[in-house]
Amino acid sequence: MRETARVLADEFQKRVVIVDTSNEIGGDGDIPHAAIGGARRMQVPEPSMQHRVMIEAVENHMPEVVIVDEIGTEAEAQACRSIAERGVMLIGTAHGERLANIIKNPVLSDLIGGVETVTLGDEEARARRTKKSILERKAPPTFPFLIEMRERHYWVTHRTERSVDMLLHGKKPLVEVRKRDNEFQVIIERWATYDGDGL
């Protein structure tokens, strides 16, 4: 997260604000960690206020990018949606091993558009070859891309909307897989079939 903040602020000349709840990104001293470069840091007095500080960052500091670590409550998920709808780039983390963990989590599923049960008519169910009661995505996702960090040198990148829809329909989406080899060169495999479990 620090390197992402530094690259966006220093190399891409973006106005970056880090909402730093646990002080893991920007450090806990009066002077921000040097590794975040020119990014600004907003410390959060207590974890329950993270969503308020996220909105304050957008309203008072006019960032082009907001970085937030450990999105974990419904209020934080709603703050993320509000930030994304204002046209601000949002980079965040949430706990879960795979995309399915976020889809199934009622608190965090809004980040991927939310999930609702829809009842189809007989003809529509036959045409789709599904049951009459199916799961559908409610809204556009807050994050257009989602990265599963499987291991330190193994990442799976989803186009969130497409992957969520396919998983909800029992299909395996195509993803981009990035790994580092023994010489630390990044190997990119595009349009790989997702190896995660279905829902």
Protein Blocks (a to p, Z undefined) as FASTA:
>chain_A
ZZmmmmmmmmnopacddddfkommnopafbdcfklomaccdddfbfklmmmmmmmmmmmn
opabdcdehiabfklmmmmmmmmmnopacddddedfblklmmmmmklmmmnnpaaddddd
fklmmmnopafbdcddfbdcfblbdcddfblmlccdddfklmmmmmmnopacdddddddd
fkopacddehiacfbdcZZ
